[in-house]
Amino acid sequence: MDPVTCRRCRGLMHPVDPLDPLDVIQGGSLDAIRAWRCLTCGDLIDPIIMQNRVRTPSPRRVRQRPSPRHPVFKLPNL
């Protein structure tokens, strides 16, 4: 198997199964791996993260500026 490299820092990626980390340590199948973590920078990649990175962002609405807030307290008349 070729080593998997991190897209962020080019470090070595380590297989991680967030549901049961002992599966990997005990020699579980790499096909069952649900996530990869970079040993250098800690970047975590799983199928959901990859889908979100590929997905095009929806257009953002421009927020309307709210009316000015009124003070909660009154200044004393000096």
NUFIFI-71226 format. One line per field, with one value per residue (C-alpha): residue number from 1; x, y, z; residue in three letters. Coordinates in pm, 1 decimal, decimal comma, padded with zeros to 6 digits, always signed. Layout:
resi	[NUM|...]
east	[X|...]
north	[Y|...]
up	[Z|...]
resn	[ALA|...]
***
This chain:
resi	[1|2|3|4|5|6|7|8|9|10|11|12|13|14|15|16|17|18|19|20|21|22|23|24|25|26|27|28|29|30|31|32|33|34|35|36|37|38|39|40|41|42|43|44|45|46|47|48|49|50|51|52|53|54|55|56|57|58|59|60|61|62|63|64|65|66|67|68|69|70|71|72|73|74|75|76|77|78]
east	[+00000,0|+00129,6|+00162,6|-00114,5|+00010,9|-00162,4|-00292,9|-00220,5|+00140,5|+00248,1|+00288,6|+00210,3|-00157,4|-00249,6|-00572,6|-00822,0|-01155,8|-01340,8|-01589,5|-01333,7|-00964,8|-00855,9|-00967,3|-00675,8|-00423,1|-00536,3|-00493,8|-00834,4|-00892,8|-00796,2|-01118,7|-01307,6|-01114,8|-01353,1|-01098,9|-00732,7|-00537,4|-00209,1|+00068,0|+00233,2|-00045,0|-00340,4|-00566,3|-00857,7|-01013,0|-01327,3|-01590,0|-01815,7|-01530,1|-01433,2|-01794,9|-01811,1|-01480,4|-01599,9|-01945,8|-01983,8|-02081,6|-02429,0|-02453,8|-02453,8|-02724,1|-02620,9|-02726,6|-02926,9|-02793,0|-03014,8|-03146,6|-02928,7|-02971,8|-03112,4|-02913,6|-03037,5|-02956,2|-02997,0|-02706,1|-02748,1|-02818,2|-02511,7]
north	[+00000,0|+00345,4|+00590,4|+00848,7|+01207,5|+01508,9|+01768,4|+02048,4|+01979,4|+01672,0|+01477,0|+01110,5|+01022,4|+00757,9|+00554,5|+00631,0|+00468,2|+00713,7|+00447,8|+00190,5|+00288,8|-00056,5|-00210,3|-00045,9|-00133,4|-00497,3|-00528,7|-00432,3|-00399,0|-00064,5|-00077,7|-00035,5|+00282,4|+00575,7|+00856,2|+00953,9|+01187,0|+01359,3|+01277,7|+01617,3|+01878,6|+01678,3|+01734,5|+01487,6|+01361,1|+01149,2|+01098,5|+01378,5|+01630,6|+01535,5|+01580,2|+01924,1|+02029,9|+01924,0|+02079,3|+02427,7|+02689,4|+02835,0|+03208,7|+03403,8|+03652,2|+04004,4|+04086,3|+04400,1|+04638,9|+04648,3|+04974,0|+05142,7|+05006,7|+05229,1|+05260,3|+05047,8|+05308,5|+05683,8|+05919,1|+06137,0|+06503,7|+06690,9]
up	[+00000,0|-00090,7|+00197,9|+00206,4|+00223,2|+00375,9|+00132,6|+00381,8|+00484,3|+00281,9|+00608,8|+00662,4|+00713,4|+00970,3|+00947,5|+01223,4|+01295,4|+01518,0|+01626,6|+01740,4|+01732,0|+01850,5|+01518,1|+01337,9|+01607,7|+01609,4|+01233,7|+01101,5|+00728,5|+00574,7|+00371,4|+00698,1|+00781,0|+00803,6|+00851,8|+00812,4|+01044,5|+00961,2|+01206,9|+01144,6|+01143,6|+01279,4|+00977,1|+00979,7|+00656,1|+00634,4|+00361,0|+00489,4|+00500,9|+00144,6|+00023,1|+00183,1|+00023,3|-00321,3|-00286,8|-00431,9|-00175,1|-00198,8|-00262,0|+00061,5|+00142,7|+00225,3|+00578,3|+00618,9|+00871,5|+01180,5|+01313,9|+01576,6|+01925,6|+02196,0|+02517,8|+02803,3|+03068,4|+03080,8|+03137,1|+03446,0|+03382,3|+03497,9]
resn	[MET|ASP|PRO|VAL|THR|CYS|ARG|ARG|CYS|ARG|GLY|LEU|MET|HIS|PRO|VAL|ASP|PRO|LEU|ASP|PRO|LEU|ASP|VAL|ILE|GLN|GLY|GLY|SER|LEU|ASP|ALA|ILE|ARG|ALA|TRP|ARG|CYS|LEU|THR|CYS|GLY|ASP|LEU|ILE|ASP|PRO|ILE|ILE|MET|GLN|ASN|ARG|VAL|ARG|THR|PRO|SER|PRO|ARG|ARG|VAL|ARG|GLN|ARG|PRO|SER|PRO|ARG|HIS|PRO|VAL|PHE|LYS|LEU|PRO|ASN|LEU]
***
